[in-house]
Each structure stands twice: as structure tokens, then as C-alpha cells.
Amino acid sequence: MRVVIGDDLNVYSEGLQFIINAEADMEVVGVLHEQNNYLEQLERLQPSIILFNMKKLQTGMENAVYQYWKGHSKVKLVYLSPKVDSVLFYEWVKNKPDGILLQDLSPEKFISSVRDVHNDQYILSGKIAHELIKGFHQIDLLKKMILKESLRKQKIDVSLRELDILYLMFLKKKNQEIAKELDLPDQSVRYYVSKVYKTLKLKNRAETIRYLSKLINE
């Protein structure tokens, strides 16, 4: 595995080089620093894995690394972070890297994670995964609140259970999926779906999804 490290301060990279070069099948072939010829460096180094030390968004180095990675399908990109930062993580996830790791991993866990990425597995540090899941739950709650308030403005009152059903319908979940997520019998879900059709004065699921999407996304 040919590893390139992107580290503008060249501080964290020194320890990484020691850990990686101790492995028989891994080698750090280069470290990117603050220069203007990142793409030229990457083309010359020909990495199979890029470990990018993320401290902020939209740096020249980040843009070059991302551009190179998008143009080389066999290259893996892993973001490294010194801490859990939910704002940055949501931006990083949008780029769909091959992994996001915290820098406080033990050397053994770090090497194991890099090997997993090399073998086409997507890797998230445990703390990062927890933060992302928590954030997704907060987004779901916010959208439910928007939906409830929008319905109220339309003079439509729904119960909490009906709100759950409507939100999952907005997510285009089928009745069986809704039943599983809410731990309800299929018959109960069918009852609630039929009831919200009447409450909203809509005829079918497609109309309901369009209506809900308009309320939530406006």
C-alpha cells in the first residue's frame, strides 16, 4: 500500500509515518505540505491511499486531494480528525470519502482501519458514527416539528402517532417498513395511513408524499 499523508503542519504526519512504515506491506511515499503543486505531487507519488489531516474546510490542499481522488477510482481517501466536530463531519460526509477516523486511535486500531479501507470497507471511528447518528436523529426531530407546525397552520391537528406515520410516509417508507420501525402490527399501520388520508383529504400515497414534501421543504 502506497500511502500519502496530507498534513499542512507536518506535525501529526511524523508519528503516522513511523506507525505505517513499521508494516511490511505499507509505505509512506510522501507527505503533502502547503504548496501550490499538490496535484503534481500526487501524480508523481501515485498513492493507493491518501490520509488527509482535516482541520478546516475548503483549503487548497483539500480541494486538490479531492480532485485527484475523484479522478482515480482505485485510490482510497481517508479523512483524519483531531476531535469530534459535528459541523465539519456533515460537510466531510457529503464528499463520500472511504473513511473518517479520529487521530486518537491506537496504532493497532489505526493500521487495522487502513487495511479495511484498502479492502473496500467504509470506516468510521466509533465516536464519529455516534455523533452522526445523533445528528441524523436531531434532523428527523426538526423536520417532524416543521411538519407539525405546518399542519397546524393549515388547521390540521394530528396525534403524535399520526405524525410519526406521516413523517415516515414523507421518507417514502412502505407500510411494512413503517410497521417495523414503529413496532406496530401491519393492520395498525394500514388503519393510520387510511386515517391520515381522510384527515388530509387526499386520495393516495403519491399525493400525500407530494403534499408532505411541500410542507417540510418550503
N, C-alpha and C positions, 0 to 999 in steps of 0.2 A: 504494500500500500504506500503510495507516494502522497505524503501529507504536506500541504501548505498551510501556514498559520497567518491569519490576518490580524495584526496587533499594532495599532498605531504608536503605542508607547514602548513596545518591545520589552515589557516587564514580565507579564504573565507568560509570554512565549518561551522564555528561558527554561522555566520549570517544565512546560509541556514538552519541549524538545528532549529533555533528559528522560522523561517518562516514556515517550514514544520511541526514541532511538534505542531504548533498552529491549524492545521487542524485535525478535528476529525477522518478522515479516512486515515491519513498519519502518518508515524512514521520513524524517522531516527534510524535504528537499529545498525548502525556502521559507522565508518569513517576509511578508509584505509590510513595508513601513510607509510613512507619509511621504509619498512622492506622486508624480503625475503619470507614471507609466505602468500602472497596475496591470492593465490588460497585456501589455508586452511581457511583463514579468510572468504572468500566469501562462501565457502561450509558450514561453521558454521553459518553465518549470514542469508543465504537463502533469498537474496533480490528479490523483484519483479521489482524494478527499480534501475539502477546504474547511478548516476550522476557523470560524470568524469570531473574534472577540468583540461582542456588541456592547457599546456603552451609550450610543445615541443613534438617532435615525438620520438617514439620508446624508451620510458622509460620502466623499468622493470614492473612498476605498470600498464602501458597501455597495455603491452603485456599480462599480467596475466588477466586483466579485459576483454580484447578482447577474450582471450581463454575461459574464463568462460562463457561469453555471447554466444559465438558460440556453446557451448555445452549445453545450457539451452534455448530452443526455446521460453519459456514463459517469460523470463526475458527481460526487455527493457533497452536499453543503450542510454543515452543522453550525448553528449559532451557539456561542458560549456567552453566559451572562454571569456577572459577579453576584447578582441578587435577584429575587423575585420582584419583577416590576410589571404589574398587570397592564399598564398603559402601553408599554413597549411591546409586551408579548403579543397583544392583539394585533399590533402592526406587523410583527415578525411572522405570525401565523398566516397572514394574508399572502406572504411571499411563498408559502408552502415549501419551506426547507425540508431536508431529510431528517432533521433532528434539532432539538433545543435542549441544551444541558446547562446546569449550574456549575460554576467553577469550583464549588466546594466538594465535588465528588471525590471519593478515594481514588488513588491511582488505578487500583484493580477494577473498580466500577467504571471509571472513565475509559480504560482500554477495552473493557467488555462492551461498552456502549458504542465505541467507534467501530468495533468489529461487527456489531449488529447492524449498524448503518451501512457498512460495506457490503453486508449480506442482504441488503434491500429491506431492512426493517426500519420503521419510523420510530424514533426515540424521543421521549420527553422525560426530563427529570421528574421524580415524584412530586416535589413541591410545585413545580410548574404545572403539571397536569391538574393538581388540586386547585391551583389558582384559576386556571382556565375554566374548569368545571364550575367553580363558584361564580365566575364571571358570567358564564352562559346562563346559570340559574337566575342571576340578577337581571339579565337581559329579558329572559322569559317573564319574570315578575313585572318588569317595567312595561312590557308590551301588553300584558294582561290588564294592568292598571289603565293603560291608554284605551284599550278596548272597552273596559267597563265604563270609563268616563265618556267615551264617545257614544256608547249606547244610552247612557243616562241623558245626554244632550238630545238624543232622539226620542226621549221619554220612554225608553225601553228598559225595564228592570229584569235582571236575571239573577238566579241564585249563584252561589259560588261553584256548585257542581256544574251548572249550565255554562258558566264562564269557562271552566276547565274544558268542557266539551267543545265549546266554540273555538277556543284557542287552538286546541288540537286539530280541529277541522281546518282552521286557518293554515296550520302546518301541513295540511293535506294528508293527515293520518286517516287510515281506513278504520272502520268500526272495530275490527278485531285488534288493531294496534292500540286504539283508544281504550278498549276494554282491558288490555294487558297493562297499559301504563297507569290506569286509574284503579286497577284491581277490581273491576266491575264485571258482572255477568254480561254476555253479549246482548241478552234481552234488555237489560237496563240501558245499555248504550243506545240501542235502537229506539227505546222509548224517549230518551233525552234528545236524540237527534230529531225525531219526529216532532217533539215539543218545541224545539228552537225554530224549526221551520215555520210552525204556526205563529210563534212569538214574533219572528222577523217578517212574517208574511211573504215568505219565499217558497219556491216550489221544489228545489232540488239542491244537491251538494255544490254543483258548479256555481250556481247563482249565489249561494251562501258564501263560498270561498271568495268570490269577487267582491261581495259586499264587505266582508270582514277585512280583506286586504285594503280596501279603500279607507275603512275606518282607522286601521292601525298605521298605515303608511302615509296618510295625509299630513 
